Amino acid sequence: MKNNISELIKIRRATPPKFLAKTEVSKELIEELLENANWAPTHKNTEPWRFKIFRGQAKLKLAADIYELLITSSEIAPVNFQKAEKFTSGLKNVPVAIAIILERDAAVRIPEWEEVAAVSMAVQNMWLTATDKGFGAFWSTPEFLPSLNGLLQLKTGQKLLGFFYVGEIAIDYPSPGRGNVQEKTEWIE
Ligand SMILES: Cc1cc2nc3c(=O)[nH]c(=O)nc-3n(C[C@H](O)[C@H](O)[C@H](O)COP(=O)(O)O)c2cc1C
């Protein structure tokens, strides 16, 4: 598919896990998403994005481990049972889950918000690439992400920013639309 850039930006949707098909996504597509993520802008060229790709049995095990942790661990803040259930059933349903990880550079040369911005732009690159190929995607950011560091074996200086799901679109999810950009803009000239 070849989309005009303005069109592509507007047809990109957050397609919730239940609206994605379970059908496997090819490794080639995932590699293309990651390659494009890697070309996001990055202040001081820190390239702060890191990814862990979960598929197949490993993804099912991750979902089971997260559920177990959220429901049973006394070392983390209590989690609403329904939220844990909703998150893990989404994770089980989607064909691929890409853990989005921020890694500060060792010298901590720039503020964290700039690194979050760079990682977010990497995610948008993946999202637009998936859209261009006709795939749906979703960025899931449950409040209990900080409790998952151990399960995801994050290193010091790494922070989990969520899970990016990609799959064939089973059911189109409606766009919430956007308010008028003129109302968010001030021209000073
Ligand atoms: C950083 C980020 C995190 C998000 N996390 C969630 C989430 O945890 N759950 C959710 O339902 N949607 C999440 N979304 C998707 C938004 O709900 C969605 O982008 C918004 O409704 C606009 O819809 P659209 O992306 O289809 O235009 C997230 C979006 C962003 C940018």
The ligand as a Gaussian input file, in Angstrom:
#p B3LYP/6-31G(d) Opt

LIG

0 1
 C        1.553000       7.005000      25.073000
 C        0.213000       6.423000      24.752000
 C       -0.302000       5.461000      25.580000
 C       -1.567000       4.909000      25.347000
 N       -2.032000       3.969000      26.212000
 C       -3.264000       3.491000      26.029000
 C       -3.787000       2.560000      26.961000
 O       -3.092000       2.107000      27.892000
 N       -5.062000       2.143000      26.791000
 C       -5.820000       2.629000      25.758000
 O       -6.989000       2.247000      25.664000
 N       -5.334000       3.445000      24.816000
 C       -4.065000       3.907000      24.942000
 N       -3.557000       4.761000      24.008000
 C       -4.307000       5.030000      22.750000
 C       -5.239000       6.233000      22.836000
 O       -6.379000       5.898000      23.569000
 C       -5.622000       6.628000      21.394000
 O       -4.461000       7.017000      20.721000
 C       -6.641000       7.777000      21.376000
 O       -7.909000       7.341000      21.785000
 C       -6.808000       8.368000      19.979000
 O       -7.236000       7.351000      19.084000
 P       -6.435000       7.119000      17.713000
 O       -5.009000       6.842000      18.109000
 O       -7.090000       5.932000      17.067000
 O       -6.570000       8.367000      16.885000
 C       -2.305000       5.324000      24.211000
 C       -1.766000       6.301000      23.358000
 C       -0.523000       6.842000      23.620000
 C        0.035000       7.892000      22.693000

